[in-house]
Amino acid sequence: MTRTVFVNGDYLPEDEAKVSIFDRAFLMADGVYEVTSVLGGKLIDFAGHSKRLERSLNELDIKKPAVFDDLLEIHRELVRVNEIDDGLVYLQITRGAPGDRDFVFPDPETTEPTVVLFTQNKPGLADSPAAKTGMKIISIEDVRWGRRDIKTVQLLYPSMGKMMAKKAGADDAWMVQDGHVTEGTSNNAYIIKGNTIITRALSNDILHGITRAAVLRFAKEAQMQVEERNFTIDEAKNADEAFITSASAFVMPVIEIDGVSLGDGTPGARTARLREIYLDESRKVAI
Ligand code: PMP
């Protein structure tokens, strides 16, 4: 089956979808994105992703596209026509294609934002083997720009970080700035000590994860303590458990950091419980 994608108002077969070579995202990474997971044909936390998308656009002064209010309907239509049971919907909005290359932003009156959405089919997304085996991570320096709270398509360093991890025989990397963990290459980072979950507080240093917000809320409801503060890689190596969260991985256990096993080297019980609660509760309110 040929995948149907959405480009600037049209539903098209993927091989007919086109974007200009002058698109600002292609030339300058001048665009933002969201990834929403689909479980059982329904969107997980769409409202949260939509709200963050609006904030990203505002922070970069990118005009809201005309289809902004139709995005839920477009997500649902793509899930329907592509017969996605479990998978992802990727959405990208750029400052548009002004017809030439210029550092100065184009006039929003004459240059419309580019809107692209496509689905990724991931059967069994919530049953990933990594949830049972756990992930090995390495630490790398965080050399990204200072507005990581905006979900831009500048993903070169996160991509390089994943390659550094792969080369080191690990699954992913946590980034470290001034001695403290910021976040994973494409996820938020947590450690657990006793009954307390520790994760970096929200600021411009990290992406304000939609999964993070939900998981911290569920953790408090499950009588776990939450401390939003900085932690070091050494503190993480000595933690009882560690995990990551993202819209596509949900809650995923970390069992090794820079070659050091955490606890007994297997996924922790509290992490497993958080994953279960997150998946159960999110499915209940999926739309
Ligand atoms: N941090 C970074 C750098 C990310 O790329 C992501 C995933 N896009 C996250 C955190 C997790 O955010 P979310 O839970 O909204 O997917």
Residues whose N, C-alpha, C, O or C-beta is under 5 A from the ligand:
A	BS01	PMP	E183 G184 T185 S186 N187 N188 L207 H208 G209 I210 T211 R212 T245 S246 A247
